[in-house]
């Protein structure tokens, strides 16, 4: 059989190819594309993908990277497609190029592919949350060099981590020249298949191109046969092949091979399985034996492993392998040192046809061979733990399956695959009662096996499953007879409760755990329980309680050598101490915790420390220092691959002081570029909250309302004070600016009810000022009853005001009350303006100057209105704040004489509210640059460039780049 079985030309598929070529054209233009190919086994999906990959590389100049999901005994091999991609990159890139492409992800991704170099050190932190960001960063860098086609085949075998990864990429590949092409077998997707919800979601996404690869028509089967045989087939033979294959491309090839191997066309077996088995029976007994051995191995097998398990030497093995390859049953794999079946259907048929005892014997042989020499697995040696667990379990060797499953679970947990780790540890728990010496075999006891499963469930997002496992352990008195052990389990339960939003329950559980622990000796468990309890207590608003517990936690951690918990506790202690008015001590302790976390590479802990440090500095009004602390944290988040999570929150902690300092354009640019990376949940919410406030200050209610809705969507039901009180403020200010003072009051009043915990004080002061402003804007008695107003006055006099920002807000609130009462306004507004200057709060200062000018204009004897209005206009015009309209109206109404009658003429750029970055982008648009070119010039992502362009068009009120360029020239908006 010298001729190949696969057609040298692609038969049919013209419509599918046209659609995929159109997507490639989009990719070469710098736009993303997502396509999903489905179809039954053998219908020709892989052949179509191969053609698309060839055209992408040869005709479109696109880099192609491919990976396959791997089935291993009913469970997908963790992140197998990503490992394939990384292996290809490592072998096709120069060392310098690979280092640049992998960037900050290299040490973490080396956990998946050790040949990338040294791995990141292990820690108590979860690396899983960073994987998605690491991969997105890698793809972004690849796409910056060259358009990319990323192929993920056989998603029906995908593990949970791979499904999460492709789902994430399908949603986030925006403004990148990347095409994500995925395939799966539609006949595998039964009702409970884990891929089905993902496919259903893709069906609703207009951005995802879905293609069903169907069977061939009779004419296309004729074309396929002619392309393979080099001649036309007679009608009778064509009828037989089409009838038996039903247009399945792979089955057409197998039937043709059977006939050319001597089979009678009229006597072909009726079923696909029988056709495939009949094909394997046309080779020698030695070749059949090799095929059966290979079928039990998995998707591919190295030649060395095949020799070891089959027990044959080169003299017997090589002829058998050559025969299997020449009959197109096996093909040489991508490594060049192993083999795989030309189609998985053949392997499935062979494996299913084995006798049960034969399967057990082969799996045991694989287990023995690989236990003696893991390198026999070839380039797949990174999956040795999961492979051994599979073979020993299939060999019914339960003791060795137990120990292998423990190692496989530990390995999966370290390779960003918590769902797969949970699968292995749950198998351990299933096997445990059936293995007499389980503790010796596993190297851990039953409780520790459960704890490993609980941790995997937590990191996989299976909180309810984790709670079920915890409760099962706690219900077994023998497992938790030791109080320290019981406390450890209880701490895990509290951890799950806390992340499920059940903070009070979590704190109660931790207090119970703490009560179980003896005072001496102090252990790591003491430190873990106390550190978690301090965090939960602080989240509930009890700063004093959190401070006391965090101090105990830090001491216990230091004594027991639990460095991770010590750093965590010091950061909690520093934050609580700072909020309790001992700022120097709080700052010193925060720095100590951050330094300790950085020294031991506890990156998430260090990032939390930078967030708390910048937050505390901003609370006390040290805006410049707060900005720098957050920038330090942002730099770390970029290096460790957490830019979309912790990095987004740190960006918010940079934006807030920039807003207070009046650096609004800089703040807007940072918000735009951070949100372009699609952060989620609370990480995105803080940015939307800040931008909504800025929109209100600039008089754009519609934009503010849209951002407020986005913030609420990302927060879900999160009711922590740092989010709930700012939301109340935004709702109240939106209502006030719309003239609905009663609704504004309804938003303000509930959030200002005592008791107000220390953490909430900084957020309540702006709300108190808003309440006083609503009261002053309303007619007497129109909003709120007298009791409400008295409560507001009492709150303003009793709410702590120990920092410059708080003192400024308090002075503004008192001035509003004076405005409402019509007494002592000038003096009150003078005090407010002075307090705002001391706090370096530019917008409140601007507003305060407007009110001071207004109060002075109403007093005939006061001559300072002009100077106040003049200063207010200078600030308002520079900020493009809505206050500029108010003060100009005052100047006209009160006939205030200014040095320039209409005030300073604002810059045209401020009239359109263009930021500094937007002016740069506008200049490049005027030069005719594409989004990709703009990104290259400004060192930003193409998506970020696109967002800037969209913002520019909206601000200029135009619909195209050409109109924007015309407007820019007309108004002199272009940079020099």
ChimeraX attribute file (.defattr): number of C-alpha atoms within 10 A of each C-alpha:
attribute: neighborCount
match mode: 1-to-1
recipient: residues
	/A:1	11
	/A:2	6
	/A:3	11
	/A:4	14
	/A:5	20
	/A:6	18
	/A:7	18
	/A:8	10
	/A:9	12
	/A:10	16
	/A:11	19
	/A:12	16
	/A:13	14
	/A:14	10
	/A:15	10
	/A:16	16
	/A:17	16
	/A:18	11
	/A:19	14
	/A:20	23
	/A:21	16
	/A:22	11
	/A:23	21
	/A:24	28
	/A:25	15
	/A:26	17
	/A:27	24
	/A:28	21
	/A:29	17
	/A:30	25
	/A:31	22
	/A:32	24
	/A:33	26
	/A:34	22
	/A:35	21
	/A:36	21
	/A:37	22
	/A:38	24
	/A:39	19
	/A:40	18
	/A:41	21
	/A:42	20
	/A:43	21
	/A:44	22
	/A:45	22
	/A:46	17
	/A:47	17
	/A:48	20
	/A:49	20
	/A:50	15
	/A:51	13
	/A:52	21
	/A:53	22
	/A:54	14
	/A:55	16
	/A:56	22
	/A:57	15
	/A:58	11
	/A:59	11
	/A:60	16
	/A:61	14
	/A:62	24
	/A:63	18
	/A:64	19
	/A:65	20
	/A:66	21
	/A:67	21
	/A:68	22
	/A:69	26
	/A:70	24
	/A:71	19
	/A:72	18
	/A:73	16
	/A:74	10
	/A:75	17
	/A:76	21
	/A:77	25
	/A:78	29
	/A:79	26
	/A:80	23
	/A:81	24
	/A:82	22
	/A:83	20
	/A:84	21
	/A:85	18
	/A:86	23
	/A:87	19
	/A:88	15
	/A:89	17
	/A:90	18
	/A:91	11
	/A:92	11
	/A:93	12
	/A:94	11
	/A:95	12
	/A:96	8
	/A:97	13
	/A:98	17
	/A:99	15
	/A:100	14
	/A:101	21
	/A:102	23
	/A:103	18
	/A:104	18
	/A:105	22
	/A:106	22
	/A:107	19
	/A:108	27
	/A:109	25
	/A:110	18
	/A:111	21
	/A:112	26
	/A:113	23
	/A:114	14
	/A:115	15
	/A:116	21
	/A:117	13
	/A:118	13
	/A:119	16
	/A:120	15
	/A:121	11
	/A:122	11
	/A:123	12
	/A:124	11
	/A:125	13
	/A:126	17
	/A:127	22
	/A:128	18
	/A:129	15
	/A:130	19
	/A:131	20
	/A:132	20
	/A:133	23
	/A:134	23
	/A:135	18
	/A:136	18
	/A:137	20
	/A:138	19
	/A:139	20
	/A:140	20
	/A:141	17
	/A:142	19
	/A:143	23
	/A:144	20
	/A:145	11
	/A:146	16
	/A:147	27
	/A:148	28
	/A:149	26
	/A:150	22
	/A:151	22
	/A:152	25
	/A:153	24
	/A:154	21
	/A:155	23
	/A:156	23
	/A:157	24
	/A:158	27
	/A:159	24
	/A:160	20
	/A:161	24
	/A:162	22
	/A:163	19
	/A:164	14
	/A:165	17
	/A:166	19
	/A:167	15
	/A:168	14
	/A:169	18
	/A:170	20
	/A:171	14
	/A:172	16
	/A:173	21
	/A:174	21
	/A:175	23
	/A:176	27
	/A:177	29
	/A:178	32
	/A:179	27
	/A:180	21
	/A:181	25
	/A:182	22
	/A:183	24
	/A:184	25
	/A:185	20
	/A:186	16
	/A:187	11
	/A:188	15
	/A:189	15
	/A:190	10
	/A:191	9
	/A:192	8
	/A:193	11
	/A:194	16
	/A:195	20
	/A:196	16
	/A:197	12
	/A:198	13
	/A:199	17
	/A:200	10
	/A:201	11
	/A:202	20
	/A:203	14
	/A:204	9
	/A:205	13
	/A:206	8
	/A:207	14
	/A:208	18
	/A:209	17
	/A:210	21
	/A:211	16
	/A:212	14
	/A:213	18
	/A:214	16
	/A:215	18
	/A:216	23
	/A:217	14
	/A:218	16
	/A:219	13
	/A:220	17
	/A:221	25
	/A:222	22
	/A:223	21
	/A:224	25
	/A:225	24
	/A:226	14
	/A:227	18
	/A:228	18
	/A:229	16
	/A:230	11
	/A:231	10
	/A:232	14
	/A:233	14
	/A:234	9
	/A:235	10
	/A:236	11
	/A:237	15
	/A:238	18
	/A:239	15
	/A:240	16
	/A:241	27
	/A:242	23
	/A:243	13
	/A:244	20
	/A:245	23
	/A:246	16
	/A:247	21
	/A:248	21
	/A:249	26
	/A:250	19
	/A:251	22
	/A:252	27
	/A:253	22
	/A:254	22
	/A:255	25
	/A:256	19
	/A:257	19
	/A:258	22
	/A:259	17
	/A:260	12
	/A:261	14
	/A:262	9
	/A:263	16
	/A:264	10
	/A:265	17
	/A:266	11
	/A:267	9
	/A:268	17
	/A:269	15
	/A:270	11
	/A:271	11
	/A:272	17
	/A:273	17
	/A:274	14
	/A:275	21
	/A:276	22
	/A:277	17
	/A:278	17
	/A:279	21
	/A:280	23
	/A:281	13
	/A:282	17
	/A:283	18
	/A:284	13
	/A:285	12
	/A:286	16
	/A:287	23
	/A:288	19
	/A:289	14
	/A:290	19
	/A:291	24
	/A:292	20
	/A:293	24
	/A:294	27
	/A:295	25
	/A:296	26
	/A:297	23
	/A:298	21
	/A:299	17
	/A:300	21
	/A:301	25
	/A:302	23
	/A:303	21
	/A:304	15
	/A:305	22
	/A:306	23
	/A:307	18
	/A:308	16
	/A:309	21
	/A:310	17
	/A:311	11
	/A:312	14
	/A:313	10
	/A:314	12
	/A:315	8
	/A:316	13
	/A:317	18
	/A:318	15
	/A:319	14
	/A:320	21
	/A:321	23
	/A:322	14
	/A:323	18
	/A:324	23
	/A:325	18
	/A:326	16
	/A:327	22
	/A:328	22
	/A:329	21
	/A:330	23
	/A:331	20
	/A:332	18
	/A:333	15
	/A:334	10
	/A:335	10
	/A:336	10
	/A:337	13
	/A:338	20
	/A:339	21
	/A:340	23
	/A:341	24
	/A:342	16
	/A:343	17
	/A:344	15
	/A:345	17
	/A:346	23
	/A:347	25
	/A:348	16
	/A:349	18
	/A:350	21
	/A:351	21
	/A:352	14
	/A:353	15
	/A:354	14
	/A:355	9
	/A:356	11
	/A:357	10
	/A:358	16
	/A:359	21
	/A:360	20
	/A:361	15
	/A:362	22
	/A:363	25
	/A:364	21
	/A:365	20
	/A:366	28
	/A:367	25
	/A:368	16
	/A:369	19
	/A:370	22
	/A:371	15
	/A:372	10
	/A:373	12
	/A:374	17
	/A:375	17
	/A:376	22
	/A:377	24
	/A:378	18
	/A:379	17
	/A:380	18
	/A:381	15
	/A:382	19
	/A:383	18
	/A:384	22
	/A:385	22
	/A:386	26
	/A:387	25
	/A:388	27
	/A:389	28
	/A:390	24
	/A:391	29
	/A:392	25
	/A:393	24
	/A:394	20
	/A:395	23
	/A:396	14
	/A:397	17
	/A:398	19
	/A:399	21
	/A:400	21
	/A:401	26
	/A:402	28
	/A:403	23
	/A:404	28
	/A:405	30
	/A:406	28
	/A:407	22
	/A:408	25
	/A:409	30
	/A:410	22
	/A:411	24
	/A:412	27
	/A:413	25
	/A:414	18
	/A:415	23
	/A:416	26
	/A:417	27
	/A:418	29
	/A:419	24
	/A:420	29
	/A:421	31
	/A:422	28
	/A:423	18
	/A:424	29
	/A:425	27
	/A:426	21
	/A:427	19
	/A:428	25
	/A:429	18
	/A:430	11
	/A:431	18
	/A:432	21
	/A:433	11
	/A:434	12
	/A:435	15
	/A:436	10
	/A:437	11
	/A:438	21
	/A:439	15
	/A:440	11
	/A:441	18
	/A:442	21
	/A:443	13
	/A:444	15
	/A:445	15
	/A:446	18
	/A:447	20
	/A:448	16
	/A:449	20
	/A:450	23
	/A:451	20
	/A:452	21
	/A:453	29
	/A:454	27
	/A:455	22
	/A:456	28
	/A:457	25
	/A:458	22
	/A:459	21
	/A:460	23
	/A:461	16
	/A:462	17
	/A:463	21
	/A:464	14
	/A:465	17
	/A:466	26
	/A:467	20
	/A:468	13
	/A:469	19
	/A:470	23
	/A:471	14
	/A:472	12
	/A:473	21
	/A:474	19
	/A:475	11
	/A:476	11
	/A:477	10
	/A:478	10
	/A:479	16
	/A:480	18
	/A:481	11
	/A:482	12
	/A:483	15
	/A:484	19
	/A:485	18
	/A:486	20
	/A:487	26
	/A:488	24
	/A:489	24
	/A:490	26
	/A:491	28
	/A:492	24
	/A:493	24
	/A:494	29
	/A:495	25
	/A:496	26
	/A:497	21
	/A:498	19
	/A:499	13
	/A:500	13
	/A:501	14
	/A:502	14
	/A:503	21
	/A:504	16
	/A:505	15
	/A:506	26
	/A:507	25
	/A:508	15
	/A:509	22
	/A:510	28
	/A:511	18
	/A:512	15
	/A:513	25
	/A:514	24
	/A:515	12
	/A:516	17
	/A:517	21
	/A:518	12
	/A:519	10
	/A:520	7
	/A:521	11
	/A:522	17
	/A:523	19
	/A:524	21
	/A:525	24
	/A:526	28
	/A:527	30
	/A:528	26
	/A:529	28
	/A:530	29
	/A:531	30
	/A:532	25
	/A:533	30
	/A:534	28
	/A:535	24
	/A:536	24
	/A:537	22
	/A:538	21
	/A:539	18
	/A:540	16
	/A:541	18
	/A:542	16
	/A:543	25
	/A:544	17
	/A:545	14
	/A:546	27
	/A:547	26
	/A:548	14
	/A:549	24
	/A:550	31
	/A:551	20
	/A:552	19
	/A:553	30
	/A:554	27
	/A:555	20
	/A:556	25
	/A:557	28
	/A:558	19
	/A:559	16
	/A:560	18
	/A:561	15
	/A:562	19
	/A:563	21
	/A:564	23
	/A:565	29
	/A:566	27
	/A:567	31
	/A:568	31
	/A:569	35
	/A:570	30
	/A:571	33
	/A:572	31
	/A:573	33
	/A:574	30
	/A:575	28
	/A:576	31
	/A:577	25
	/A:578	25
	/A:579	22
	/A:580	15
	/A:581	14
	/A:582	13
	/A:583	18
	/A:584	12
	/A:585	14
	/A:586	24
	/A:587	22
	/A:588	15
	/A:589	23
	/A:590	30
	/A:591	19
	/A:592	16
	/A:593	29
	/A:594	23
	/A:595	15
	/A:596	20
	/A:597	26
	/A:598	17
	/A:599	11
	/A:600	14
	/A:601	18
	/A:602	22
	/A:603	22
	/A:604	22
	/A:605	23
	/A:606	27
	/A:607	26
	/A:608	19
	/A:609	30
	/A:610	29
	/A:611	27
	/A:612	25
	/A:613	29
	/A:614	27
	/A:615	25
	/A:616	23
	/A:617	21
	/A:618	23
	/A:619	21
	/A:620	20
	/A:621	21
	/A:622	19
	/A:623	25
	/A:624	15
	/A:625	16
	/A:626	27
	/A:627	23
	/A:628	15
	/A:629	22
	/A:630	28
	/A:631	20
	/A:632	15
	/A:633	26
	/A:634	24
	/A:635	15
	/A:636	21
	/A:637	23
	/A:638	19
	/A:639	14
	/A:640	21
	/A:641	25
	/A:642	24
	/A:643	24
	/A:644	23
	/A:645	22
	/A:646	25
	/A:647	25
	/A:648	29
	/A:649	26
	/A:650	30
	/A:651	29
	/A:652	29
	/A:653	30
	/A:654	28
	/A:655	27
	/A:656	22
	/A:657	27
	/A:658	21
	/A:659	23
	/A:660	19
	/A:661	16
	/A:662	18
	/A:663	16
	/A:664	24
	/A:665	20
	/A:666	15
	/A:667	22
	/A:668	23
	/A:669	17
	/A:670	19
	/A:671	21
	/A:672	18
	/A:673	20
	/A:674	21
	/A:675	20
	/A:676	21
	/A:677	21
	/A:678	15
	/A:679	21
	/A:680	16
	/A:681	16
	/A:682	21
	/A:683	23
	/A:684	27
	/A:685	27
	/A:686	25
	/A:687	28
	/A:688	24
	/A:689	22
	/A:690	24
	/A:691	26
	/A:692	27
	/A:693	24
	/A:694	20
	/A:695	18
	/A:696	20
	/A:697	21
	/A:698	18
	/A:699	17
	/A:700	16
	/A:701	19
	/A:702	13
	/A:703	16
	/A:704	26
	/A:705	18
	/A:706	12
	/A:707	21
	/A:708	23
	/A:709	17
	/A:710	18
	/A:711	26
	/A:712	19
	/A:713	15
	/A:714	18
	/A:715	20
	/A:716	11
	/A:717	10
	/A:718	14
	/A:719	12
	/A:720	15
	/A:721	20
	/A:722	16
	/A:723	19
	/A:724	17
	/A:725	24
	/A:726	21
	/A:727	21
	/A:728	21
	/A:729	24
	/A:730	24
	/A:731	20
	/A:732	26
	/A:733	29
	/A:734	23
	/A:735	20
	/A:736	20
	/A:737	15
	/A:738	12
	/A:739	14
	/A:740	15
	/A:741	25
	/A:742	18
	/A:743	17
	/A:744	26
	/A:745	24
	/A:746	17
	/A:747	22
	/A:748	26
	/A:749	19
	/A:750	11
	/A:751	21
	/A:752	22
	/A:753	12
	/A:754	10
	/A:755	8
	/A:756	16
	/A:757	13
	/A:758	18
	/A:759	21
	/A:760	20
	/A:761	20
	/A:762	22
	/A:763	20
	/A:764	27
	/A:765	25
	/A:766	21
	/A:767	25
	/A:768	26
	/A:769	25
	/A:770	24
	/A:771	30
	/A:772	26
	/A:773	23
	/A:774	28
	/A:775	26
	/A:776	20
	/A:777	17
	/A:778	16
	/A:779	11
	/A:780	12
	/A:781	10
	/A:782	11
	/A:783	20
	/A:784	17
	/A:785	9
	/A:786	11
	/A:787	9
	/A:788	13
	/A:789	18
	/A:790	11
	/A:791	15
	/A:792	22
	/A:793	17
	/A:794	11
	/A:795	17
	/A:796	23
	/A:797	13
	/A:798	9
	/A:799	19
	/A:800	16
	/A:801	18
	/A:802	10
	/A:803	16
	/A:804	20
	/A:805	26
	/A:806	25
	/A:807	19
	/A:808	28
	/A:809	27
	/A:810	23
	/A:811	25
	/A:812	31
	/A:813	29
	/A:814	24
	/A:815	30
	/A:816	27
	/A:817	26
	/A:818	19
	/A:819	22
	/A:820	19
	/A:821	13
	/A:822	11
	/A:823	12
	/A:824	13
	/A:825	24
	/A:826	22
	/A:827	15
	/A:828	23
	/A:829	29
	/A:830	20
	/A:831	19
	/A:832	29
	/A:833	27
	/A:834	17
	/A:835	24
	/A:836	27
	/A:837	17
	/A:838	15
	/A:839	24
	/A:840	21
	/A:841	24
	/A:842	20
	/A:843	22
	/A:844	21
	/A:845	25
	/A:846	27
	/A:847	27
	/A:848	27
	/A:849	29
	/A:850	28
	/A:851	28
	/A:852	27
	/A:853	31
	/A:854	23
	/A:855	22
	/A:856	21
	/A:857	23
	/A:858	14
	/A:859	13
	/A:860	7
	/A:861	8
	/A:862	12
	/A:863	13
	/A:864	13
	/A:865	24
	/A:866	19
	/A:867	16
	/A:868	21
	/A:869	27
	/A:870	26
	/A:871	16
	/A:872	27
	/A:873	29
	/A:874	17
	/A:875	20
	/A:876	27
	/A:877	20
	/A:878	19
	/A:879	25
	/A:880	25
	/A:881	25
	/A:882	17
	/A:883	23
	/A:884	25
	/A:885	15
	/A:886	16
	/A:887	25
	/A:888	20
	/A:889	13
	/A:890	18
	/A:891	23
	/A:892	12
	/A:893	10
	/A:894	14
	/A:895	12
	/A:896	19
	/A:897	16
	/A:898	16
	/A:899	10
	/A:900	9
	/A:901	13
	/A:902	15
	/A:903	20
	/A:904	14
	/A:905	11
	/A:906	16
	/A:907	13
	/A:908	12
	/A:909	18
	/A:910	15
	/A:911	15
	/A:912	15
	/A:913	20
	/A:914	22
	/A:915	19
	/A:916	16
	/A:917	19
	/A:918	21
	/A:919	18
	/A:920	17
	/A:921	25
	/A:922	26
	/A:923	20
	/A:924	20
	/A:925	20
	/A:926	17
	/A:927	10
	/A:928	14
	/A:929	15
	/A:930	16
	/A:931	26
	/A:932	22
	/A:933	16
	/A:934	24
	/A:935	19
	/A:936	14
	/A:937	12
	/A:938	14
	/A:939	10
	/A:940	13
	/A:941	24
	/A:942	27
	/A:943	21
	/A:944	22
	/A:945	27
	/A:946	20
	/A:947	18
	/A:948	24
	/A:949	21
	/A:950	15
	/A:951	15
	/A:952	23
	/A:953	17
	/A:954	14
	/A:955	14
	/A:956	16
	/A:957	13
	/A:958	16
	/A:959	12
	/A:960	12
	/A:961	17
	/A:962	13
	/A:963	15
	/A:964	22
	/A:965	21
	/A:966	13
	/A:967	16
	/A:968	19
	/A:969	13
	/A:970	10
	/A:971	10
	/A:972	12
	/A:973	19
	/A:974	19
	/A:975	12
	/A:976	5
